[in-house]
């Protein structure tokens, strides 16, 4: 995805756009419609665990864009920390708690299962 931090006067937010060819060494393609699925996922998680994901500001189902809250500086990718062997127990505990709540709330929900049944985004 392309990700931009947008500053418009007092407002600061993030715009994300799906790309069809991922920027990796291998030839790896993805349907840009996956961003709609990501939007639905973030919307679903926000309803289950408020505060666990950025607030969604806008999305156009006909375009591969979405806008979301900018959380500010001071956040670091957890995978980056793990790869440099900088693991913190409290991070793992929080991630496990959030994931557990998501699974508990969705495991028997047929609507959720249908909403996220598409598995062909990446080729």
Buried (B, 14 or more C-beta within 10 A) or exposed (E): BEEEEEEEEEEEBBBBBBEEEBEEEEEEEBBBEBBBBBBBBBEBBBEBBEEBBBBBBEBEEEEBBBBBEBEEEEEEEBEEEEEEEEEEEEEEEEEEEBEEBBEEBBEEEEEBEEBEEEEEBEE
